[in-house]
Amino acid sequence: MGLAAAALAVGWFVAGAVLAAAAVAVAGFFRDPKRVSPDGEDIVVSPADGKVTSVGDAPDADSRRLSIFLSPLDVHINRAPMNGRVTEVRYQTGHFLAAYKGKASEENERNAIELVDDGGRTLRIVQVAGFLARRIVCYVGRGDSLKRGERFGMIMFGSRVDLFLPRDATVEVHPGQRVRGGETVVARLRGPVRVSES
C-alpha cells in the first residue's frame, strides 16, 4: 500500500489504483480466518476452502477421492481433516496444469500427507499446485500430530486439494458444493481401514 500511496501522491492515479488493487488482492489471498471444527470421532472435515469438483473412486481402486478446487479468491490455508499423526509426507515434482482438470492430480506438482488416527484409520491429503500456483507450503513432517482443523500448509494462488478416503466412508458432499476448510463435514468414517494414493 505504501507504493500505491506514493504513486497517488505524485499524481499517478492509474498506477496508484493498480498498485492499491494488487495490495488488496494479495492481502485477501493470505487471509487466515479463525475456524471452529465440529466434534465427533468419526467425522472428516474439509481440508480446504473451495468447490467440490469430483467424488469417486481413486486410481488405486482401494479408496475414494474427493477433489476440491481453490480459486484465487478462496482462502488457501490447508487444515487437517481429522485428529491424527503424520506418518508420511511425500513431495512430487510435476506440471502446472489447470487445477480443476482431472489429470492434474496425477501430473501436477503435489505434496501428499498421510494422517493416521488412534484407531488406525488413514486419510491421505494431497496438495496439488495449479496453473497459477507455483509453490506448495507444508508445515508438518513425519511424526507430527495434528488436531482436526489445525493448519498444516497452504498452496499459492489457485490450486486443488485431493482427499483420499476409505471406500466404506460415507461422503456427505457432492460436486458443485462449496466447502470451508476445518468446518464443513465432508465424510464420516467407519472401521479402521488403511488407504493409499497412487
Secondary structure, DSSP 8 states (H G I E B T S, - for coil): -HHHHHHHHTT-HHHHHHHHHHHHHHHHHT----------TTEEE-SSSEEEEEEEE-TTSSEEEEEEEE-TTS--EEE-SSSEEEEEEEEE--B---TTSTTHHHHB-EEEEEEE-TTS-EEEEEEEE-SS---EEE---TT-EE-TT-EEEEESSSEEEEEEEETT-EE---TT-EE-TTTSEEEE--S-------
